[in-house]
Amino acid sequence: MNPLIKTCLIDSSKYPSTRSDDVTSSSDNDPYFDDNMLGISSHSSLGGLAGGAYGYGVHAPDLGKNIMRTVKNRDPYEVYDLAKLLGTGSMGTVHMVKRRKDNAGGSARVKNLSTRNRLEMHRVHPFAIQICTVPTIGKWFESCTGLDEHTKDFPQEVPSIDNSSRSIHRDTSLISSLHRVKEFGKMALNMSTHQPNHIRINSYLEKQRKRGNYAPYYALKSIHLDRVNDLTFVNELKNEIAIMKKLDHAHIARLIETYDHKKNIYIVLELCSGGDLYSRDPYTEDQAARIISSITSAVAFMHEHGVVHRDLKYENIMFATNHPKAEIKVIDFGLSKKYLPDQKMSEGVGTVYTMSPQVLEGEYTNKADVWAVGVLAYMLLSSQMPFYGSKRREILEKIMKCNYDFKGRRWTQISAQAKHFVKDLLQYDPDNRPSAEEAKQDIWVNKSMHSSVRTATDDDMRAVADSIENYSSHKMLQKLGLMIIAHKSSSQEIGILRKAFKRYDTDKNGTITYPHFRQCMKKYGYNNQYVEFLFQSVDLDGTGTIKYTEFLAATIESTGLVTEERVAEAFDRLDSDDSGFISFQNLREILGNDVPKEYIDQVIDEADQKQDHRISYDDFLAIWDGELEERKLEKISGINANRTVADLANEVVYYSTDDDSE
């Protein structure tokens, strides 16, 4: 570019090389408002503010839910490829999807940025940017001024799109010939699938693995708001999203992100490909106990966080994978509700066969979920419903009278402890029912079963401890990146880490407390002071316990799954406005308003190589130096197709089984 033209077009005044501490915010109401992405002149230590360890002394309670972003005015089909149709309803569809290859890395790849964003990255004057974005004239202006050197597209890899995916997306007539999810009153857009469908899903996934494609798949739930006449349904949908953002548990399906685009709402969810509870019936008593152990752990976690599910049923308990001992996930929070302690609820919601008497009467508490767990336990043990009848009225009468029995050949083989568990939960008076926490600790649920189930070995636990120690020295930005990578990883990929988490979470609360953490870590010779330091390093949101995803973030490097492709996706998530940089405001959005401005400034300082108070992808990649396995950083020029994931495929499958017998 001509130097004179460059001087005129580059807006140097907007990006000073040093930052003034006396800069006044343009918003008097927001003390954390950042007018510009200001530069910075020094890289000071975080000691004092964070006590020497990120997460220690800084409270960011909304970090977990902020990881799950809401994207507005963007078509999710620009980001995800459709692979399989999982179900349809009157108001939308559910598809199995994966990240598009031509969009991999998002804003970390310059080729994915708009012309405006590419020019802004090079600090071109706003007036010049405005001209460049005008059709026809813009291209001529770019060529004459030399700005086209900043907007040239990088060579793009041709995306590998499944033919059936393309057909489904473009030819809606094919949808009617594919499997449909059965509707019960309203659109059944949960992830419940019956046997033919989940077998089809796993057949597809197996073919992809044989081709060397180990990219994670998700479920994309789309709702067409222009087809919705009932505002209540829209409110239920928003309620489901808000609740799922707050629930970080090993046995609750994860919400990845949401899109709001052209009167449509899209929800990207963890894919549960193993089918619902109906798909594997009948179960042995040991299998039933393991499943109920996971369900009670999830329900107790919900209740602890003030959430009642209100629709626990066979269709809403899914197996994460097709492995015979796969973990279960609770799904479909559309009817769930936030509640206060001892709050009475009156809405008549749920599915009849798992409704408690109090729900039918119109006044109930969270003990309605406990009743539903009792119904599920009865069904798992006997393959029968406790309250059945040829007419709805007959079923309701039996529920109100608690009229059920243990007759039949199956029950003669069931232990007295199992029957006692069912009796405890299926009591008419909710005050006589145990809480979900008490049910979780029942003798039958916790008795030693299936010693043959694979657990994390001592070597695995040693590797996890080493990973935690390594994680404690990471910069905050790297820890945030690992949180995002962990959040988007599949159940198969994190199988060994889930097992390790259960070794730490001995009381099955869904979180790790300091005493349990210390008990595990002291086995490796760490003293109390250092163990406390490690605990505070992993407790990224500063809430005093280690959440499931926080643990995964601290240990996922031990699996070898941290690749340049996933680092690029983490950068894209942090760069929420697709500017090509991680800015102060980006970090404010993800860390929340409870984190001091000075802390965010210093988080940027530690990774900001150009001292312009924003993090480029090169800056972000540099903090992973020595962590990435496929190439040295200076030789990386794109996404490495031969990822470590392929090398670990067999081990991943080995560790993707359930471990509820501990």
For each residue, the residues with C-beta under 8 A, 3 or more apart:
1: 5 6 9 145 146 147 149
2: 5 6 145 146
3: 6 7
4: 7 8
5: 1 2 8 9 145 146
6: 1 2 3 9 10 146
7: 3 4 10
8: 4 5 125
9: 1 5 6 124 125 128 145 147
10: 6 7 122 123 124 125
11: 14 15 123 124 125 126
12: 15 123
13: 16
14: 11 36 123
15: 11 12 36 37 38 39 123 612
16: 13 19 20 38 39
17: 39 41 611 612
18: 39 40 41
19: 16 23 38 39 40 41 613
20: 16 23 38
21:
22:
23: 19 20 35 38
24:
25: 28 30 31 33 34 35
26: 33 35
27: 30 33
28: 25
29:
30: 25 27 33
31: 25 597
32: 588 593 597 600
33: 25 26 27 30
34: 25 37 38 583 584 585 588
35: 23 25 26 38
36: 14 15
37: 15 34 581 583 584 612 613 614
38: 15 16 19 20 23 34 35 584 613
39: 15 16 17 18 19 611 612 613
40: 18 19 43 601 604 605 608 611 612 613
41: 17 18 19 611
42: 605
43: 40 605 606 608 611
44: 602 605
45: 48 602
46: 49 50 52 54 476 599 602 603 606
47: 50 51 52
48: 45 51
49: 46 57 58 596 598 599 602
50: 46 47 53 54 55 56 57 58 599
51: 47 48 56 57 536
52: 46 47 56 533
53: 50 56 472 533 536 537
54: 46 50 58 474 475 476 479 537 540
55: 50 58 60 476 479 536 537 538 539 540 541 542
56: 50 51 52 53 533 536 537 539 542
57: 49 50 51 542
58: 49 50 54 55 542 595 596 599
59: 541 542 543 594 595
60: 55 63 540 541 542 591 592 594 595
61: 541 542 543 592 594
62: 65 66 541 591 592 594
63: 60 66 67 483 540 541 590 591 592
64: 67 245 246 248 541 547 549 550
65: 62 68 245 246
66: 62 63 69 589 590 591 592
67: 63 64 483 484 487 549 573 590
68: 65 244 245 255 256 257 258 487
69: 66 257 258 573 576
70: 241 257 258 259 260
71: 74 76 257 258 259 260 261
72: 259 260 261
73: 260 261
74: 71 78 79 259 261
75: 78 79 259 261 262
76: 71 79 80 220 259 261 266 268
77: 80 82 169
78: 74 75 100 103
79: 74 75 76 99 100 103 106
80: 76 77 97 98 99 100 218 220 268
81: 97 98 99 100 101 159 161 162 165
82: 77 85 95 96 97 162 165 166 168 169 220
83: 95 96 97 98 162 164 165 204 217
84: 95 96 164 165 200 201 204
85: 82 88 93 94 95 96 168 175 178 179
86: 94 95 96 179 181 191 193 197 201 219
87: 93 94 179 180 181 188 189 193 197
88: 85 92 93 94 175 178 180 181
89: 92 93 181 183 186 187 188 189
90: 183 187 227
91: 187 189 223 224 227 228 233
92: 88 89 187 189 221 222 223 224 227 264
93: 85 87 88 89 175 189 221 222
94: 85 86 87 88 181 189 191 219 220 221 222
95: 82 83 84 85 86 168 219 220 222
96: 82 83 84 85 86 201 204 217 218 219 220 271 273
97: 80 81 82 83 217 218 219 220 268
98: 80 81 83 215 216 217 218
99: 79 80 81 103 104 215 216 569
100: 78 79 80 81 103 104 159
101: 81 104 157 159 160
102: 156 157 158 159
103: 78 79 99 100 106 112
104: 99 100 101 109 565 568 569 639
105: 108 109 112 565 568 569 571 572 639
106: 79 103 109 112 568 569 571 572 573 575 578
107: 112 113 117 571 572 575 578 579 580 617
108: 105 112 567 568 569 571 572 575 617 620
109: 104 105 106 112 113 154 568 638
110: 113 118 121 154 580
111: 153 154 156
112: 103 105 106 107 108 109
113: 107 109 110 117 118 121 578 580
114: 117 118 578
115: 118 119 132 133 138 151
116: 119 120 129 132 133
117: 107 113 114 120 121 578 579 580
118: 110 113 114 115 121 122 150 151 580
119: 115 116 122 124 128 129 132 147 150 151
120: 116 117 123 124 129 579 580
121: 110 113 117 118 150 579 580 581 616
122: 10 118 119 150
123: 10 11 12 14 15 120
124: 9 10 11 119 120 128 129 132 147 150
125: 8 9 10 11 128 129
126: 11 129 130
127: 130 131
128: 9 119 124 125 131 132 141 145 147
129: 116 119 120 124 125 126 132 133
130: 126 127 133 134
131: 127 128 134 137 138 141
132: 115 116 119 124 128 129 138 141 142 147 151
133: 115 116 129 130 138
134: 130 131 137 138 141
135: 138
136: 139 140
137: 131 134 140 141
138: 115 131 132 133 134 135 141 142
139: 136 142 143 148
140: 136 137 143 144
141: 128 131 132 134 137 138 144 145 147
142: 132 138 139 145 146 147 148 151
143: 139 140 146 148
144: 140 141
145: 1 2 5 9 128 141 142
146: 1 2 5 6 142 143 149
147: 1 9 119 124 128 132 141 142 150 151
148: 139 142 143 151 152
149: 1 146 152
150: 118 119 121 122 124 147
151: 115 118 119 132 142 147 148
152: 148 149
153: 111 156
154: 109 110 111
155:
156: 102 111 153
157: 101 102
158: 102
159: 81 100 101 102
160: 101 213
161: 81 165 166
162: 81 82 83 165 166
163: 166 167
164: 83 84 167 168
165: 81 82 83 84 161 162 168 169
166: 82 161 162 163 169 170
167: 163 164 170 171 174
168: 82 85 95 164 165 171 174 175 178
169: 77 82 165 166
170: 166 167
171: 167 168 174
172: 175
173: 176 177
174: 167 168 171 177 178
175: 85 88 93 168 172 178
176: 173
177: 173 174
178: 85 88 168 174 175
179: 85 86 87 193 194 196 197 200
180: 87 88
181: 86 87 88 89 94 188 189 190 192 193
182: 188 194
183: 89 90 186 187 188
184: 188 351
185:
186: 89 183 233
187: 89 90 91 92 183 223 233
188: 87 89 181 182 183 184 192 315
189: 87 89 91 92 93 94 181 221 223
190: 181 315 316 331 332 334
191: 86 94 219 221 253 269 271 272 318 331 332
192: 181 188 276 315 316 318 331 332
193: 86 87 179 181 197 198 201 275 276 279
194: 179 182 197 198 275 276 278 279
195: 198 199 275 278 279
196: 179 199 200
197: 86 87 179 193 194 200 201 275
198: 193 194 195 201 202 273 274 275 279 322
199: 195 196 202 203 275 322
200: 84 179 196 197 203 204
201: 84 86 96 193 197 198 204 205 273
202: 198 199 205 206 273 274 321 322
203: 199 200 206 207
204: 83 84 96 200 201 207 208
205: 201 202 208 209 217 273
206: 202 203 209 210
207: 203 204 210 211
208: 204 205 211 213 214
209: 205 206 212 213 214 649
210: 206 207
211: 207 208
212: 209 646
213: 160 208 209
214: 208 209 643 645 646 649
215: 98 99
216: 98 99 271 488 489 490 493
217: 83 96 97 98 205 271 273 490
218: 80 96 97 98 256 268 269 270 271
219: 86 94 95 96 97 191 268 269 270 271 272
220: 76 80 82 94 95 96 97 266 267 268 269
221: 92 93 94 189 191 266 267 268 269
222: 92 93 94 95 264 265 266 267
223: 91 92 187 189 228 237 264 265 266 267
224: 91 92 227 228 263 264
225: 228 234 263 264 265
226: 263
227: 90 91 92 224
228: 91 223 224 225 231 233 234
229:
230: 233 234
231: 228 234 235
232: 235 236
233: 91 186 187 228 230 236 237
234: 225 228 230 231 237 238
235: 231 232 238 239
236: 232 233 239 240 334 335
237: 223 233 234 240 241 265 334
238: 234 235 241 242
239: 235 236 242 243 333 334 336 337
240: 236 237 243 244 267 332 333 334 336
241: 70 237 238 244 245 255 258 267
242: 238 239 245 246
243: 239 240 246 247 307 333 336 338
244: 68 240 241 247 252 253 254 255 333
245: 64 65 68 241 242 255
246: 64 65 242 243 305 307
247: 243 244 252 301 302 305 307 333
248: 64 252 254 510 547 548 549
249: 252 297 298 301 510 548
250: 297 327 498 501 502 510 548
251: 294 295 297 298 327 328 329 330
252: 244 247 248 249 298 301 302 329 330
253: 191 244 269 270 272 318 329 330 331
254: 244 248 269 270 487
255: 68 241 244 245 258 267 268 269 270
256: 68 218 268 269 270 487 488
257: 68 69 70 71 268
258: 68 69 70 71 241 255 265 266 267 268
259: 70 71 72 74 75 76 264 265 266 268
260: 70 71 72 73 264 265 266
261: 71 72 73 74 75 76 264 266
262: 75
263: 224 225 226
264: 92 222 223 224 225 259 260 261
265: 222 223 225 237 258 259 260
266: 76 220 221 222 223 258 259 260 261
267: 220 221 222 223 240 241 255 258
268: 76 80 97 218 219 220 221 255 256 257 258 259
269: 191 218 219 220 221 253 254 255 256 331
270: 218 219 253 254 255 256 320 329 490 491
271: 96 191 216 217 218 219 490
272: 191 219 253 318 319 320 329 331 491
273: 96 198 201 202 205 217 319 320 321 322
274: 198 202 279 318 319 320 321 322 323 326
275: 193 194 195 197 198 199 278 279 280 318 319 322
276: 192 193 194 279 314 315 316 317 318 319
277: 280 281 291 314 315 317 328 376 379 380
278: 194 195 275 281 314 315
279: 193 194 195 198 274 275 276 319
280: 275 277 283 319
281: 277 278 383
282: 383 410
283: 280 287 288 291 380 381 383
284: 287 288
285: 288 289 381 413 414 415 418
286: 289 290 449 450
287: 283 284 290 291 380
288: 283 284 285 291 292 377 380 381 418
289: 285 286 292 293 418 444 445 447 449
290: 286 287 293 294 449 450 658 660 661
291: 277 283 287 288 294 295 317 328 380 660
292: 288 289 295 296 373 376 377 380 421 445
293: 289 290 296 297 440 445 446 508 660
294: 251 290 291 297 298 327 328 658 660
295: 251 291 292 298 299 312 317 328 330 373 376
296: 292 293 299 300 373 436 439 440 442 445
297: 249 250 251 293 294 300 301 440 508 509 510
298: 249 251 252 294 295 301 302 330 510
299: 295 296 302 303 309 312 330 369 370 373 436 439 440
300: 296 297 303 304 435 436 437 439 440 508 509 510
301: 247 249 252 297 298 304 305 509 510
302: 247 252 298 299 305 307 308 309 336 369 436
303: 299 300 306 307 308 366 369 435 436 437
304: 300 301 437 509 510
305: 246 247 301 302
306: 303 338 339 340 341
307: 243 246 247 302 303 333 336 337 338 339
308: 302 303 336 337 339 345 365 366 368 369
309: 299 302 312 316 330 333 335 336 369 372
310: 335 336 337 345 347 349 350 359 368 369
311: 316 332 334 335 336 349 350 351 354
312: 295 299 309 316 317 330 354 369 372 373 376
313: 316 317 350 351 353 354 372 376
314: 276 277 278 317 376 379
315: 188 190 192 276 277 278 332 351
316: 190 192 276 309 311 312 313 330 331 332
317: 276 277 291 295 312 313 314 328 329 330 331 376
318: 191 192 253 272 274 275 276 328 329 331
319: 272 273 274 275 276 279 280 322 326 327 328 329
320: 270 272 273 274 326 327 328 329 491 492 656
321: 202 273 274 326 327 491 492 656
322: 198 199 202 273 274 275 319 326
323: 274 326 653 656 657
324: 657
325: 453 657 658
326: 274 319 320 321 322 323 491 656 657 658
327: 250 251 294 319 320 321 491 498 657 658 659 660
328: 251 277 291 294 295 317 318 319 320 658
329: 251 252 253 270 272 317 318 319 320 491
330: 251 252 253 295 298 299 309 312 316 317
331: 190 191 192 253 269 272 316 317 318
332: 190 191 192 240 311 315 316 335
333: 239 240 243 244 247 307 309 336
334: 190 236 237 239 240 311
335: 236 309 310 311 332 349 350
336: 239 240 243 302 307 308 309 310 311 333
337: 239 307 308 310 345 347
338: 243 306 307
339: 306 307 308 343 345 365 366
340: 306 343
341: 306
342: 365
343: 339 340 365
344: 363 364 365
345: 308 310 337 339 363 364 365 368
346: 362 363 364
347: 310 337
348: 359 360 362
349: 310 311 335 359
350: 310 311 313 335 354 355 359 368 372
351: 184 311 313 315 354 355
352: 355 392 395 396
353: 313 375 385 387 395
354: 311 312 313 350 351 371 372 375 376
355: 350 351 352 359 360 368 371 372 399
356: 359 360 364 367 368 371 372 399 430
357: 360 361 371 399 400 402 428
358: 361 363 364 365 367 368 430
359: 310 348 349 350 355 356 362 364 368
360: 348 355 356 357 396 399 400
361: 357 358 364
362: 346 348 359
363: 344 345 346 358
364: 344 345 346 356 358 359 361 367 368 430
365: 308 339 342 343 344 345 358 368 430
366: 303 308 339 369 370 436
367: 356 358 364 370 371 430 433 435
368: 308 310 345 350 355 356 358 359 364 365 371 372 430
369: 299 302 303 308 309 310 312 366 372 373 436
370: 299 366 367 373 374 425 430 433 434 435 436 439
371: 354 355 356 357 367 368 374 375 425 426 430 433
372: 309 312 313 350 354 355 356 368 369 375 376
373: 292 295 296 299 312 369 370 376 377 425 436 439
374: 370 371 377 378 421 422 424 425 426 433
375: 353 354 371 372 378 379 385 386 387 426
376: 277 292 295 312 313 314 317 354 372 373 379 380
377: 288 292 373 374 380 381 418 421 422 425
378: 374 375 381 382 384 385 386 404 422 426
379: 277 314 375 376 382 383 384 385 386
380: 277 283 287 288 291 292 376 377
381: 283 285 288 377 378 410 411 414 418 422
382: 378 379 406 408 410 411 414
383: 281 282 283 379 410
384: 378 379 388 408 410
385: 353 375 378 379 388
386: 375 378 379 404 422 426
387: 353 375 395 398 399 403 404
388: 384 385 395 398
389: 392 393 394 395 397 398
390: 394
391: 394 395
392: 352 389 395 396
393: 389 396 397
394: 389 390 391 397 398
395: 352 353 387 388 389 391 392 398 399
396: 352 360 392 393 399 400
397: 389 393 394 400 401 403
398: 387 388 389 394 395 401 403 404
399: 355 356 357 360 387 395 396 402 403
400: 357 360 396 397
401: 397 398
402: 357 399 426 427 428
403: 387 397 398 399
404: 378 386 387 398 426
405:
406: 382 411 414 419
407: 411
408: 382 384 411 412
409: 412 413
410: 282 381 382 383 384 413 414
411: 381 382 406 407 408 414 419
412: 408 409
413: 285 409 410
414: 285 381 382 406 410 411 418 419
415: 285 418 419 444
416: 419 420
417: 420 421 443 444 447
418: 285 288 289 377 381 414 415 421 422 444
419: 406 411 414 415 416 422 423
420: 416 417 423 424 444
421: 292 374 377 417 418 424 425 439 442 444 445
422: 374 377 378 381 386 418 419 425 426
423: 419 420 426 427
424: 374 420 421 427 433 434 439 442
425: 370 371 373 374 377 421 422 433 434 439
426: 371 374 375 378 386 402 404 422 423
427: 402 423 424 430 432 433
428: 357 402 432
429: 432 433
430: 356 358 364 365 367 368 370 371 427 433
431:
432: 427 428 429
433: 367 370 371 374 424 425 427 429 430
434: 370 424 425 438 439 442
435: 300 303 367 370 438 439
436: 296 299 300 302 303 366 369 370 373 439 440
437: 300 303 304 440 441
438: 434 435 441 442
439: 296 299 300 370 373 421 424 425 434 435 436 442 445
440: 293 296 297 299 300 436 437 445 508
441: 437 438 445 446
442: 296 421 424 434 438 439 445 446
443: 417 446 447
444: 289 415 417 418 420 421 447
445: 289 292 293 296 421 439 440 441 442
446: 293 441 442 443
447: 289 417 443 444
448: 451 661
449: 286 289 290 661
450: 286 290 453 661
451: 448 661
452:
453: 325 450 657 658 659 660 661
454: 499 654 655 657 659
455: 499 503 659 661 662
456: 460 461 464 496 499 500 502 503 659
457: 460 461
458: 461 462
459: 462 463
460: 456 457 463 464 496 499 500
461: 456 457 458 464 465 500 503 520 523
462: 458 459 465 466 524
463: 459 460 466 467 558
464: 456 460 461 467 468 497 500 555 558
465: 461 462 468 469 520 521 524
466: 462 463 469 470 558
467: 463 464 470 471 554 555 556 557 558
468: 464 465 471 472 521 534 537 538 554 555
469: 465 466 472 473 534
470: 466 467 473 474 557
471: 467 468 474 479 482 537 538 553 554 555 557
472: 53 468 469 533 534 537 538
473: 469 470
474: 54 470 471 478 479 482 623
475: 54 478 479 603 606 607 623
476: 46 54 55 479 480 603 606
477: 480 481 574 582 603 604 606 607 615 620 623
478: 474 475 481 482 623 624 627
479: 54 55 471 474 475 476 482 483 540 553
480: 476 477 483 484 540 570 574 590
481: 477 478 484 485 567 570 571 574 620 624
482: 471 474 478 479 485 486 553 554 556 557 562 570
483: 63 67 479 480 486 487 540 549 550 553
484: 67 480 481 487 488 569 570 573 574
485: 481 482 488 489 553 556 561 562 566 567 569 570
486: 482 483 489 494 549 552 553 556
487: 67 68 254 256 483 484 549 552
488: 216 256 484 485 566 569
489: 216 485 486 493 494 552 556 561
490: 216 217 270 271 493 494
491: 270 272 320 321 326 327 329 494 495 498 656
492: 320 321 495 652 653 656
493: 216 489 490 559 561 645 652
494: 486 489 490 491 497 498 552 556 559
495: 491 492 498 499 652 654 655 656 657
496: 456 460 499 500 559 651 655
497: 464 494 500 501 551 552 555 556 558 559
498: 250 327 491 494 495 501 502 659
499: 454 455 456 460 495 496 502 503 655 659
500: 456 460 461 464 496 497 503 504 551 555
501: 250 497 498 504 505 512 548 551 552
502: 250 456 498 499 505 508 659 660 662
503: 455 456 461 499 500 506 520 662
504: 500 501 512 516 517 520 546 551
505: 501 502 508 509 510 511 512 516
506: 503 516 519
507: 516
508: 293 297 300 440 502 505
509: 297 300 301 304 505 513
510: 248 249 250 297 298 300 301 304 505 548
511: 505 545 546 547 548
512: 501 504 505 516 517 545 546 551
513: 509 516 517 545
514: 517 518 532 535 544 545
515: 518 519
516: 504 505 506 507 512 513 519 520
517: 504 512 513 514 520 521 531 534 535 538 546
518: 514 515 521 522 528 531 532 535
519: 506 515 516 522
520: 461 465 503 504 516 517 523
521: 465 468 517 518 524 526 531 534
522: 518 519 525 526 528 531
523: 461 520
524: 462 465 521
525: 522
526: 521 522 530 531 534
527: 530 531
528: 518 522 531 532
529: 532 533
530: 526 527 533 534
531: 517 518 521 522 526 527 528 534 535
532: 514 518 528 529 535 536
533: 52 53 56 472 529 530 536 537
534: 468 469 472 517 521 526 530 531 537 538
535: 514 517 518 531 532 538 539 546
536: 51 53 55 56 532 533 539
537: 53 54 55 56 468 471 472 533 534 554
538: 55 468 471 472 517 534 535 546 550 551 553 554
539: 55 56 535 536 542 543 544 545 546 550
540: 54 55 60 63 479 480 483 550 553
541: 55 59 60 61 62 63 64 547 550
542: 55 56 57 58 59 60 61 539
543: 59 61 539 547
544: 514 539
545: 511 512 513 514 539
546: 504 511 512 517 535 538 539 550 551 554
547: 64 248 511 541 543 550 551
548: 248 249 250 501 510 511 551 552
549: 64 67 248 483 486 487 552 553
550: 64 483 538 539 540 541 546 547 553 554
551: 497 500 501 504 512 538 546 547 548 554 555
552: 486 487 489 494 497 501 548 549 555 556
553: 471 479 482 483 485 486 538 540 549 550 556
554: 467 468 471 482 537 538 546 550 551
555: 464 467 468 471 497 500 551 552 558 559
556: 467 482 485 486 489 494 497 552 553 559 561 562
557: 467 470 471 482 560 562 627
558: 463 464 466 467 497 555
559: 493 494 496 497 555 556 648
560: 557 629 644 645 647 648
561: 485 489 493 556 566 644 645 648
562: 482 485 556 557 566 567 624 627 628 629
563: 566 567 628 629 630 640 643 644 645
564: 567 568 621 628 630 631 636 639 640
565: 104 105 568 569 639 640 643
566: 485 488 561 562 563 569 570
567: 108 481 485 562 563 564 570 571 620 621 624 628
568: 104 105 106 108 109 564 565 571 572 617 639
569: 99 104 105 106 108 484 485 488 565 566 572 573
570: 480 481 482 484 485 566 567 573 574
571: 105 106 107 108 481 567 568 574 575 582 617 620
572: 105 106 107 108 568 569 575 578
573: 67 69 106 484 569 570 576
574: 477 480 481 484 570 571 582 586 587 590 620
575: 106 107 108 571 572 578 579 580 581 582 583 586
576: 69 573 586 589 590
577: 583 585 586
578: 106 107 113 114 117 572 575
579: 107 117 120 121 575 583
580: 107 110 113 117 118 120 121 575 616 617
581: 37 121 575 614 615 616
582: 477 571 574 575 586 587 604 614 615 620
583: 34 37 575 577 579 586 587 614 615
584: 34 37 38 587 588 600 601 604 613 614
585: 34 577 588 589
586: 574 575 576 577 582 583 589 590
587: 574 582 583 584 590 591 600 603 604
588: 32 34 584 585 591 592 593 595 600
589: 66 576 585 586
590: 63 66 67 480 574 576 586 587
591: 60 62 63 66 587 588 595 600
592: 60 61 62 63 66 588 595
593: 32 588
594: 59 60 61 62
595: 58 59 60 588 591 592 599 600
596: 49 58 599 600
597: 31 32 600 601
598: 49 601 602
599: 46 49 50 58 595 596 602 603
600: 32 584 587 588 591 595 596 597 603 604
601: 40 584 597 598 604 605 613
602: 44 45 46 49 598 599 605 606
603: 46 475 476 477 587 599 600 606 607
604: 40 477 582 584 587 600 601 607 608 613 614 615
605: 40 42 43 44 601 602 608
606: 43 46 475 476 477 602 603 623
607: 475 477 603 604 615 619 620 622 623
608: 40 43 604 605 611 612 613 614 615 619
609: 616 618 619 622
610: 616 619
611: 17 39 40 41 43 608
612: 15 17 37 39 40 608
613: 19 37 38 39 40 584 601 604 608
614: 37 581 582 583 584 604 608
615: 477 581 582 583 604 607 608 619 620
616: 121 580 581 609 610 619 620
617: 107 108 568 571 580 620 621
618: 609 621 622
619: 607 608 609 610 615 616 622 623
620: 108 477 481 567 571 574 582 607 615 616 617 623 624
621: 564 567 617 618 624 633 636
622: 607 609 618 619 625 633
623: 474 475 477 478 606 607 619 620
624: 478 481 562 567 620 621 627 628 633
625: 622 633
626:
627: 478 557 562 624
628: 562 563 564 567 624 631 633 636
629: 560 562 563 644
630: 563 564 636 640 642 643 644
631: 564 628 635 636 640
632: 635 636
633: 621 622 624 625 628 636
634:
635: 631 632
636: 564 621 628 630 631 632 633 640
637:
638: 109
639: 104 105 564 565 568
640: 563 564 565 630 631 636 643
641:
642: 630 646
643: 214 563 565 630 640 646
644: 560 561 563 629 630 647 648
645: 214 493 560 561 563 648 649 652
646: 212 214 642 643 649
647: 560 644
648: 559 560 561 644 645 651 652
649: 209 214 645 646 652 653
650: 653 654
651: 496 648 654 655
652: 492 493 495 645 648 649 655 656
653: 323 492 649 650 656
654: 454 495 650 651 657
655: 454 495 496 499 651 652
656: 320 321 323 326 491 492 495 652 653
657: 323 324 325 326 327 453 454 495 654
658: 290 294 325 326 327 328 453
659: 327 453 454 455 456 498 499 502 662
660: 290 291 293 294 327 453 502
661: 290 448 449 450 451 453 455
662: 455 502 503 659
